[in-house]
């Protein structure tokens, strides 16, 4: 006696005869892809959060003015300029007060490669003389910004 597993009593014509269409969705590949994406997200989220890279301060464009402004420039070799003239950090507050008066805001413009210690010394000197300070940054490049 022979046994058949296809349910038609051994009258099978071919090896793979289907009784009808399958209506079940195979979700195993979908779950595998989701798990791989979840693992990738978990690994990269921490890396993106802890990256410390300070390069260029960039902000939106501000209004331009033509009046004589008190601008202190700090070059990358740590030279200080008040307008176009070189000035010593110890004489900085006195030079600003004599040239621009007491109620003038001073704009500090520093090269991005200057160490913060030099900028901090300039800010401390101006703060001790109670002179208002604004920091100058370059305009943000909005043409390369992803949309």
C-alpha positions as CSV (number, residue, x, y, z in Angstrom):
1,X,0.0,0.0,0.0
2,X,1.3,3.4,-1.0
3,X,0.8,6.6,0.9
4,X,0.5,10.0,-0.7
5,X,1.0,13.4,1.1
6,X,-0.8,15.6,-1.5
7,X,-4.3,14.6,-0.5
8,X,-5.6,13.4,-3.9
9,X,-5.1,9.7,-3.3
10,X,-2.0,9.2,-5.4
11,X,-3.4,10.7,-8.6
12,X,-0.8,13.4,-8.8
13,X,0.3,14.3,-12.3
14,X,3.4,16.3,-11.4
15,X,5.7,16.7,-8.5
16,X,4.6,20.2,-7.4
17,X,0.9,20.6,-8.0
18,X,-0.8,23.4,-6.2
19,X,-4.3,23.2,-4.9
20,X,-4.8,27.1,-5.1
21,X,-3.1,30.5,-4.6
22,X,-1.5,31.5,-1.4
23,X,-3.0,34.6,0.2
24,X,-0.5,34.9,3.1
25,X,2.1,37.7,3.1
26,X,5.6,36.6,4.0
27,X,6.7,39.2,6.6
28,X,10.0,37.7,7.5
29,X,12.1,39.7,4.9
30,X,10.3,42.9,6.0
31,X,11.1,42.2,9.7
32,X,14.7,41.4,8.8
33,X,15.1,44.7,7.0
34,X,13.5,46.7,9.9
35,X,15.8,45.1,12.4
36,X,18.9,45.9,10.4
37,X,17.7,49.5,10.0
38,X,17.0,49.7,13.8
39,X,20.5,48.5,14.6
40,X,22.1,50.9,12.1
41,X,20.1,53.8,13.6
42,X,21.0,52.8,17.2
43,X,24.7,52.8,16.3
44,X,24.8,56.0,14.3
45,X,22.6,58.1,16.6
46,X,25.2,58.1,19.3
47,X,28.0,59.0,16.9
48,X,26.1,61.9,15.5
49,X,25.3,63.2,19.0
50,X,28.8,63.2,20.4
51,X,30.7,64.8,17.4
52,X,32.4,68.0,18.4
53,X,33.5,70.1,15.5
54,X,33.8,73.8,15.8
55,X,34.9,75.5,12.6
56,X,33.2,78.7,11.5
57,X,30.7,80.9,13.3
58,X,28.1,81.7,10.7
59,X,24.8,83.6,11.2
60,X,22.2,85.3,9.1
61,X,23.3,88.5,7.3
62,X,22.9,91.8,9.3
63,X,22.4,95.3,8.1
64,X,25.4,97.2,6.8
65,X,26.2,100.7,8.0
66,X,28.6,103.4,6.8
67,X,29.4,105.2,10.1
68,X,32.7,104.8,11.8
69,X,32.5,101.7,14.0
70,X,34.8,100.7,16.8
71,X,36.1,97.4,15.4
72,X,38.9,95.4,17.1
73,X,40.4,92.9,14.7
74,X,42.4,89.9,15.9
75,X,44.6,88.3,13.2
76,X,45.6,84.6,13.2
77,X,49.1,85.6,14.5
78,X,47.4,87.3,17.5
79,X,47.9,90.9,16.5
80,X,45.3,93.4,17.7
81,X,44.0,96.3,15.6
82,X,41.7,99.1,16.6
83,X,40.4,100.2,13.2
84,X,43.6,100.3,11.1
85,X,46.1,100.9,13.9
86,X,47.9,98.3,15.9
87,X,47.2,98.4,19.6
88,X,48.4,96.6,22.8
89,X,45.9,94.5,24.8
90,X,46.8,96.4,27.9
91,X,46.1,99.8,26.3
92,X,43.0,98.6,24.4
93,X,40.3,100.0,26.7
94,X,42.0,103.4,27.0
95,X,42.3,103.6,23.2
96,X,38.7,102.7,22.7
97,X,37.5,105.2,25.3
98,X,39.6,108.1,23.9
99,X,38.7,107.5,20.3
100,X,35.0,106.5,20.5
101,X,33.7,107.6,23.9
102,X,32.1,105.7,26.7
103,X,28.7,104.7,25.3
104,X,30.2,103.1,22.1
105,X,29.7,99.4,21.4
106,X,32.9,97.7,20.3
107,X,32.8,95.0,17.6
108,X,35.4,92.2,18.0
109,X,36.3,90.4,14.9
110,X,38.7,87.4,15.3
111,X,40.1,85.0,12.9
112,X,38.7,81.4,13.3
113,X,42.2,80.0,13.9
114,X,42.9,82.3,16.9
115,X,43.0,80.5,20.3
116,X,40.1,81.5,22.6
117,X,42.6,82.6,25.3
118,X,43.5,85.7,23.2
119,X,39.8,86.5,22.5
120,X,39.0,86.0,26.2
121,X,41.8,88.5,27.2
122,X,40.4,91.1,24.9
123,X,36.8,90.5,26.2
124,X,38.0,90.7,29.8
125,X,39.9,94.0,29.2
126,X,36.8,95.5,27.5
127,X,34.5,94.2,30.2
128,X,36.7,95.6,33.0
129,X,36.3,99.1,31.4
130,X,32.5,98.5,31.1
131,X,32.6,98.7,27.3
132,X,29.8,96.9,25.4
133,X,31.1,94.1,23.1
134,X,29.6,92.5,20.1
135,X,31.2,89.6,18.2
136,X,31.4,89.7,14.4
137,X,30.7,86.6,12.4
138,X,30.5,85.9,8.7
139,X,27.2,85.5,7.0
140,X,25.8,82.0,6.6
141,X,26.1,80.5,3.1
142,X,22.5,79.7,2.3
143,X,23.1,78.6,-1.3
144,X,24.8,75.3,-0.1
145,X,22.1,74.6,2.5
146,X,20.1,71.3,1.9
147,X,16.4,71.8,1.3
